[in-house]
Amino acid sequence: MELQYPWALLLLFLVPATIYLGRKYKTGTGFSAVSFVNKNLEPNAIKKHGTTFLGMMFMIFSVLALANIQYSSFWHKTYLESKWIMIVQDLSGSMNRPGGESGQLTLGDVALEGARAFADMRHKEDLIGLVGFSSYAKLICPPTFDKDILKAKLNLLSRGSDSIIFRELTVGGATNASYAAWLALCTFFMLLPEESHLSFEELKDFRYSLLGKTLRKVNIPEKLRKIKFGHGMAIVLFTDGRIDANKSDEDVRKGLPNFVNVVQLIRELGVKLYLIVVGGEVNHEVEAAVQNTEEGNRVGRIFYMPRTFSLEKIKEVYSNIHEMEKNRLLVKISKKKKETRWVFGCIAMGFLIAYCFFRVTPWLRQL
């Protein structure tokens, strides 16, 4: 509890002074004189002290209304956690090889079908986006609540669509997974409040800081440190290529972030990373960074898949990721400040009305 105007309580000291002065300068015959004549003529306690009591209570509650005692009430509201998830899909040329056990589907077909099934599993309040990559990465679909839009964008990555995006990305033979993960992370940065946005130069310098050798600790900009990224953000990356650390001089010249540094950044921000690697290899440094549990904060998990597998198998993998990123039931505690001014004001008004009633009613007036 707190007082909005604590100085107003000093006015309470004027209450007894006002009553004293009112009695001292009261006009008319005093009660002391009546008492010497006849005790039966002296008014009873209600008539004698009623108006004084009502006037005193009016002044006290008026002062309390002026001081305005405030208190806080807490509201508990339960709601389902909304997730931010980025699906990162490999579209390099090798994804066009047979991938299903029947041999009729390509690896890309199987991967996209798994991504569609994953989108259907997610809650309607989840924000899900899409990044495609091969030699370079491209944002295909910004995070959206609309699953129809997401599926339409996924269809653009299928060989049946023969879209410009599909032709552009499948020409590339490399798998630039580190830059794709960085782009997915930058998409989360776009969703932050405007005051937390990094400028183009700040973002560029931040990316350059992730190039080259493996860092023991990533220097995160102060704007991003204040954000609680760990509340339901995840990146799901599907690839059939080898995932390297990318720390050679050639990788630096190409502007490729060191994947280990990207993983460490993802860990420190609290975002989860899930790698689905088909028939490929993962650099031991990257694997150690993802699987590391020494700090008690595992960044995610790597799913190793054979070169050919069924649709049921890839759906099972996405189902496991769905369970690990299950929407939690959260409790939001809101604090609302309440005032007593109107309560005390109404009480004071009630005493004022009673005081006036005493003064105008002949039977209640003092004799």
Buried (B, 14 or more C-beta within 10 A) or exposed (E): EEEBEEEBBEBEEEBEEEBEEEEEEEEEEEBEEBEEEEEEEBBEEEBBEBBBBBBBBBBBBBBBBBBBBBEEEEEEEEEEBBBBBBBBBBBBBBBBEBBBBEEEBBBBBBBBBBBBBBBEBBEEEBBBBBBBBBBBBBBBBBBBEEBEBBBEBBBBBBBEBEBEBBEBBBEBEBBBBBBBBBBBBBBBBEBBEEEBBBEEEEBEEBBEBBBBEBBEEBEBBEBBEEBEBEBBBBBBBBBBBBBBBBBEEEBBEBEBBBBBBBBBBBBBBBBBBBBBBBBBEBBEBBBEBBEBEEEEEBBBBBBEBEEBBBBEBBBBBBBEBBEEBEBEEEEEEEEEEEEBBEBBBEBBBBBBEBBEEBBEEEEBEBE
